[in-house]
Amino acid sequence: MDKKDYILGTQSDEIARLALQHRLWRAEMLRGFAAAQFSHGMTIIDCGAGPGEATMDLADWIGPTGRVIALERAPHF
């Protein structure tokens, strides 16, 4: 394994695990968006976006006038 590799991998089994994790913690994440005062029209950077589950929630949260810039180095994600 190259030291730059994501230790848990980026293939379909890891994507499924991350999707489950996202569903389990989504309500807490949304409370975090509110606490951070994310609002319509903002531009937000999602560093380490993974397969994009939270990125899509961010896009919904800030609405069509906002912008989410997702950064992810794993090409499979």
FIRO-731728 format. One record per residue: residue number from 1; residue in one letter; x, y, z of N, C-alpha, C in turn. Coordinates in Angstrom, 1 decimal. Atoms other than C-alpha are relative to their C-alpha. Layout:
% residues N
{nr->NUM; rest->A; nX->X; nY->Y; nZ->Z; caX->X; caY->Y; caZ->Z; cX->X; cY->Y; cZ->Z};
...
This chain:
% residues 77
{nr->1; rest->M; nX->0.8; nY->-1.2; nZ->0.0; caX->0.0; caY->0.0; caZ->0.0; cX->0.9; cY->1.2; cZ->0.0};
{nr->2; rest->D; nX->-0.7; nY->-1.3; nZ->0.1; caX->1.3; caY->3.4; caZ->-1.0; cX->-0.5; cY->0.9; cZ->1.2};
{nr->3; rest->K; nX->0.4; nY->-0.8; nZ->-1.2; caX->1.3; caY->5.8; caZ->2.0; cX->-1.1; cY->1.1; cZ->-0.4};
{nr->4; rest->K; nX->1.0; nY->-1.0; nZ->0.4; caX->-1.0; caY->8.1; caZ->-0.1; cX->-1.4; cY->-0.7; cZ->-0.1};
{nr->5; rest->D; nX->1.3; nY->0.7; nZ->0.1; caX->-3.7; caY->5.4; caZ->-0.3; cX->-0.9; cY->0.2; cZ->1.2};
{nr->6; rest->Y; nX->0.9; nY->-0.1; nZ->-1.0; caX->-6.8; caY->5.7; caZ->1.7; cX->0.0; cY->-1.4; cZ->0.7};
{nr->7; rest->I; nX->-0.2; nY->1.3; nZ->-0.7; caX->-6.4; caY->2.9; caZ->4.3; cX->-1.1; cY->-1.0; cZ->-0.1};
{nr->8; rest->L; nX->1.2; nY->0.9; nZ->0.1; caX->-9.9; caY->1.5; caZ->4.0; cX->-0.4; cY->-0.3; cZ->-1.4};
{nr->9; rest->G; nX->0.3; nY->0.3; nZ->1.4; caX->-9.9; caY->1.5; caZ->0.2; cX->-1.1; cY->1.0; cZ->-0.5};
{nr->10; rest->T; nX->1.0; nY->-0.9; nZ->0.7; caX->-12.2; caY->3.2; caZ->-2.3; cX->-0.9; cY->-0.8; cZ->-0.9};
{nr->11; rest->Q; nX->0.8; nY->0.9; nZ->0.9; caX->-13.9; caY->0.2; caZ->-4.0; cX->-1.5; cY->-0.1; cZ->0.6};
{nr->12; rest->S; nX->1.4; nY->0.0; nZ->-0.3; caX->-17.6; caY->-0.7; caZ->-3.8; cX->-0.4; cY->-0.4; cZ->1.4};
{nr->13; rest->D; nX->0.3; nY->0.3; nZ->-1.4; caX->-17.5; caY->-2.3; caZ->-0.4; cX->0.2; cY->1.1; cZ->1.0};
{nr->14; rest->E; nX->-0.3; nY->-1.2; nZ->-0.8; caX->-16.0; caY->0.8; caZ->1.1; cX->-1.1; cY->1.1; cZ->-0.3};
{nr->15; rest->I; nX->1.0; nY->-1.0; nZ->0.3; caX->-18.5; caY->3.0; caZ->-0.7; cX->-1.3; cY->-0.3; cZ->0.7};
{nr->16; rest->A; nX->1.2; nY->0.5; nZ->-0.7; caX->-21.4; caY->0.9; caZ->0.7; cX->0.2; cY->0.3; cZ->1.5};
{nr->17; rest->R; nX->-0.2; nY->-0.3; nZ->-1.4; caX->-19.9; caY->1.3; caZ->4.2; cX->-0.1; cY->1.4; cZ->0.3};
{nr->18; rest->L; nX->0.1; nY->-1.4; nZ->-0.2; caX->-19.5; caY->5.0; caZ->3.8; cX->-1.5; cY->0.5; cZ->-0.1};
{nr->19; rest->A; nX->1.4; nY->-0.4; nZ->0.2; caX->-23.1; caY->5.3; caZ->2.6; cX->-0.8; cY->-0.3; cZ->1.2};
{nr->20; rest->L; nX->0.7; nY->0.4; nZ->-1.3; caX->-24.4; caY->3.4; caZ->5.7; cX->0.4; cY->1.0; cZ->1.1};
{nr->21; rest->Q; nX->-0.5; nY->-1.0; nZ->-1.0; caX->-22.2; caY->5.6; caZ->7.9; cX->-0.7; cY->1.3; cZ->-0.1};
{nr->22; rest->H; nX->0.7; nY->-1.3; nZ->0.2; caX->-23.7; caY->8.7; caZ->6.3; cX->-1.4; cY->-0.1; cZ->0.4};
{nr->23; rest->R; nX->1.4; nY->0.1; nZ->-0.4; caX->-27.2; caY->7.5; caZ->6.8; cX->-0.2; cY->0.0; cZ->1.5};
{nr->24; rest->L; nX->0.0; nY->0.1; nZ->-1.5; caX->-26.5; caY->6.7; caZ->10.5; cX->0.3; cY->1.4; cZ->0.7};
{nr->25; rest->W; nX->-0.4; nY->-1.2; nZ->-0.6; caX->-24.9; caY->10.1; caZ->11.2; cX->-0.6; cY->1.2; cZ->-0.6};
{nr->26; rest->R; nX->0.5; nY->-1.1; nZ->0.8; caX->-26.8; caY->12.3; caZ->8.8; cX->-0.7; cY->1.1; cZ->0.8};
{nr->27; rest->A; nX->0.6; nY->-1.0; nZ->-0.8; caX->-29.0; caY->14.0; caZ->11.4; cX->1.0; cY->0.8; cZ->0.8};
{nr->28; rest->E; nX->-1.0; nY->-0.7; nZ->-0.8; caX->-26.0; caY->14.9; caZ->13.5; cX->0.8; cY->1.0; cZ->-1.0};
{nr->29; rest->M; nX->-0.7; nY->-0.9; nZ->0.9; caX->-24.2; caY->16.3; caZ->10.4; cX->-0.9; cY->1.2; cZ->-0.4};
{nr->30; rest->L; nX->0.9; nY->-1.1; nZ->0.3; caX->-27.3; caY->18.4; caZ->9.5; cX->0.0; cY->1.0; cZ->1.2};
{nr->31; rest->R; nX->-0.1; nY->-0.9; nZ->-1.2; caX->-27.2; caY->19.8; caZ->13.1; cX->1.3; cY->0.8; cZ->-0.1};
{nr->32; rest->G; nX->-1.2; nY->-0.7; nZ->0.2; caX->-23.6; caY->20.7; caZ->12.4; cX->0.0; cY->1.1; cZ->-1.0};
{nr->33; rest->F; nX->0.2; nY->-1.0; nZ->1.1; caX->-24.5; caY->22.5; caZ->9.2; cX->-0.7; cY->1.3; cZ->0.7};
{nr->34; rest->A; nX->0.8; nY->-1.1; nZ->-0.7; caX->-27.0; caY->24.6; caZ->11.3; cX->0.9; cY->0.7; cZ->1.0};
{nr->35; rest->A; nX->-0.9; nY->-0.6; nZ->-1.0; caX->-24.5; caY->25.2; caZ->14.1; cX->1.1; cY->0.9; cZ->-0.7};
{nr->36; rest->A; nX->-1.0; nY->-0.8; nZ->0.7; caX->-21.9; caY->26.4; caZ->11.5; cX->-0.6; cY->1.2; cZ->-0.8};
{nr->37; rest->Q; nX->0.7; nY->-1.0; nZ->0.7; caX->-24.6; caY->28.7; caZ->10.1; cX->0.2; cY->0.0; cZ->-1.5};
{nr->38; rest->F; nX->0.0; nY->0.1; nZ->1.4; caX->-24.3; caY->27.4; caZ->6.6; cX->-1.4; cY->0.5; cZ->-0.5};
{nr->39; rest->S; nX->1.3; nY->-0.5; nZ->0.4; caX->-27.0; caY->29.2; caZ->4.6; cX->-0.1; cY->0.1; cZ->-1.5};
{nr->40; rest->H; nX->0.2; nY->-0.2; nZ->1.5; caX->-28.5; caY->29.7; caZ->1.1; cX->1.0; cY->0.9; cZ->-0.6};
{nr->41; rest->G; nX->-0.9; nY->-0.8; nZ->0.7; caX->-26.1; caY->31.1; caZ->-1.4; cX->1.5; cY->0.0; cZ->0.3};
{nr->42; rest->M; nX->-1.4; nY->0.1; nZ->-0.4; caX->-22.9; caY->30.3; caZ->0.4; cX->0.8; cY->-0.9; cZ->-1.0};
{nr->43; rest->T; nX->-1.0; nY->0.9; nZ->0.7; caX->-19.8; caY->28.7; caZ->-1.3; cX->0.7; cY->-0.7; cZ->1.1};
{nr->44; rest->I; nX->-0.6; nY->0.8; nZ->-1.0; caX->-18.5; caY->25.8; caZ->0.8; cX->0.9; cY->-1.0; cZ->-0.7};
{nr->45; rest->I; nX->-1.0; nY->1.0; nZ->0.5; caX->-15.5; caY->23.6; caZ->0.2; cX->-0.1; cY->-1.3; cZ->0.9};
{nr->46; rest->D; nX->0.1; nY->1.3; nZ->-0.7; caX->-15.9; caY->19.9; caZ->1.1; cX->1.3; cY->-0.7; cZ->-0.3};
{nr->47; rest->C; nX->-1.3; nY->0.7; nZ->0.2; caX->-12.3; caY->18.6; caZ->1.5; cX->-0.1; cY->-1.4; cZ->0.5};
{nr->48; rest->G; nX->0.1; nY->1.4; nZ->-0.3; caX->-12.0; caY->14.9; caZ->1.4; cX->-1.4; cY->-0.5; cZ->-0.1};
{nr->49; rest->A; nX->1.4; nY->0.2; nZ->0.2; caX->-15.4; caY->14.5; caZ->-0.1; cX->-0.4; cY->-1.4; cZ->-0.1};
{nr->50; rest->G; nX->0.3; nY->1.4; nZ->0.2; caX->-15.2; caY->10.8; caZ->-0.6; cX->-1.0; cY->-0.2; cZ->-1.1};
{nr->51; rest->P; nX->0.9; nY->0.3; nZ->1.1; caX->-18.1; caY->9.4; caZ->-2.7; cX->-1.1; cY->1.1; cZ->-0.1};
{nr->52; rest->G; nX->0.9; nY->-1.1; nZ->0.2; caX->-20.1; caY->12.6; caZ->-2.2; cX->-1.3; cY->0.1; cZ->0.8};
{nr->53; rest->E; nX->1.3; nY->0.0; nZ->-0.7; caX->-22.9; caY->11.8; caZ->0.2; cX->-0.2; cY->1.3; cZ->0.8};
{nr->54; rest->A; nX->0.2; nY->-1.2; nZ->-0.7; caX->-22.3; caY->14.8; caZ->2.4; cX->0.0; cY->1.2; cZ->-0.9};
{nr->55; rest->T; nX->0.0; nY->-1.0; nZ->1.0; caX->-21.5; caY->16.9; caZ->-0.6; cX->-1.4; cY->0.3; cZ->-0.6};
{nr->56; rest->M; nX->1.4; nY->-0.1; nZ->0.5; caX->-25.0; caY->16.3; caZ->-1.9; cX->-0.9; cY->0.7; cZ->1.0};
{nr->57; rest->D; nX->0.8; nY->-0.7; nZ->-1.0; caX->-26.5; caY->17.3; caZ->1.4; cX->0.4; cY->1.4; cZ->0.2};
{nr->58; rest->L; nX->-0.4; nY->-1.4; nZ->0.0; caX->-24.4; caY->20.4; caZ->1.4; cX->-0.7; cY->0.8; cZ->-1.1};
{nr->59; rest->A; nX->0.6; nY->-0.7; nZ->1.1; caX->-25.7; caY->21.3; caZ->-2.0; cX->-1.5; cY->0.3; cZ->0.2};
{nr->60; rest->D; nX->1.4; nY->-0.2; nZ->-0.3; caX->-29.3; caY->20.8; caZ->-0.9; cX->-0.2; cY->1.1; cZ->1.1};
{nr->61; rest->W; nX->0.1; nY->-1.0; nZ->-1.1; caX->-28.7; caY->22.9; caZ->2.3; cX->0.2; cY->1.4; cZ->-0.5};
{nr->62; rest->I; nX->-0.3; nY->-1.3; nZ->0.4; caX->-27.2; caY->25.9; caZ->0.5; cX->-0.8; cY->0.5; cZ->-1.2};
{nr->63; rest->G; nX->1.0; nY->-0.4; nZ->1.1; caX->-29.7; caY->25.8; caZ->-2.4; cX->0.7; cY->0.3; cZ->-1.3};
{nr->64; rest->P; nX->-0.5; nY->-0.1; nZ->1.4; caX->-29.4; caY->26.5; caZ->-6.1; cX->0.9; cY->1.3; cZ->-0.2};
{nr->65; rest->T; nX->-0.8; nY->-1.2; nZ->0.1; caX->-27.8; caY->29.9; caZ->-5.5; cX->1.4; cY->-0.1; cZ->0.6};
{nr->66; rest->G; nX->-1.3; nY->0.2; nZ->-0.7; caX->-24.9; caY->28.4; caZ->-3.5; cX->0.9; cY->-0.9; cZ->-0.9};
{nr->67; rest->R; nX->-1.0; nY->0.8; nZ->0.7; caX->-21.9; caY->26.4; caZ->-4.6; cX->0.8; cY->-0.9; cZ->1.0};
{nr->68; rest->V; nX->-0.8; nY->1.0; nZ->-0.7; caX->-20.2; caY->23.3; caZ->-3.2; cX->1.2; cY->-0.4; cZ->-0.9};
{nr->69; rest->I; nX->-1.2; nY->0.4; nZ->0.7; caX->-16.6; caY->22.7; caZ->-4.2; cX->0.5; cY->-1.3; cZ->0.7};
{nr->70; rest->A; nX->-0.4; nY->1.3; nZ->-0.6; caX->-15.8; caY->19.0; caZ->-3.5; cX->1.4; cY->-0.4; cZ->-0.5};
{nr->71; rest->L; nX->-1.4; nY->0.4; nZ->0.3; caX->-12.1; caY->18.0; caZ->-3.3; cX->0.2; cY->-1.4; cZ->0.5};
{nr->72; rest->E; nX->-0.2; nY->1.4; nZ->-0.4; caX->-11.2; caY->14.3; caZ->-3.3; cX->1.2; cY->-0.5; cZ->-0.9};
{nr->73; rest->R; nX->-1.1; nY->0.4; nZ->0.8; caX->-7.9; caY->12.8; caZ->-4.4; cX->-0.1; cY->-1.5; cZ->-0.5};
{nr->74; rest->A; nX->0.2; nY->1.4; nZ->0.5; caX->-9.2; caY->9.2; caZ->-4.8; cX->-0.8; cY->0.0; cZ->-1.3};
{nr->75; rest->P; nX->0.8; nY->-0.1; nZ->1.3; caX->-10.2; caY->8.9; caZ->-8.5; cX->-1.2; cY->-0.8; cZ->0.0};
{nr->76; rest->H; nX->1.1; nY->0.9; nZ->0.0; caX->-12.6; caY->6.1; caZ->-7.8; cX->-1.2; cY->0.7; cZ->0.7};
{nr->77; rest->F; nX->1.1; nY->-0.8; nZ->-0.7; caX->-14.7; caY->8.4; caZ->-5.5; cX->-0.4; cY->1.1; cZ->-1.0};
